[in-house]
Amino acid sequence: MKNSDNMNAGVTSHNIKWCDLRCEDADFAKLDALDGSCRTFQSLWCRNLKKHVTKNAPCEVLFGKRRPTTGF
C-alpha cells in the first residue's frame, strides 16, 4: 500500500492519515502497560501494529515510525 506519494507524511500535502480514535485500527491504550497522562492523552493502541503508538502523529502503518533524534 505504500508508494512514493505516501512517503512524505504530509510534508508536501495536507492529505495524510493521522493516528487518532477515528482510525479503524485504533483503540485506547492498554490499562496495564501505561499510567497517568500517557494512557489517556499521548498514546493509542494500534491493532494493526500490535503496539502503542503516538496519538495525533502521522499513521505509523503508512509512514513508519518518524521520530527526530539528537544525533548523539
Secondary structure, DSSP 8 states (H G I E B T S, - for coil): ---TTTTTTTSS-S---B-STTSTTEEE--TTT--HHIIIIIEEEETTTTEEEETTSB-HHHH---------
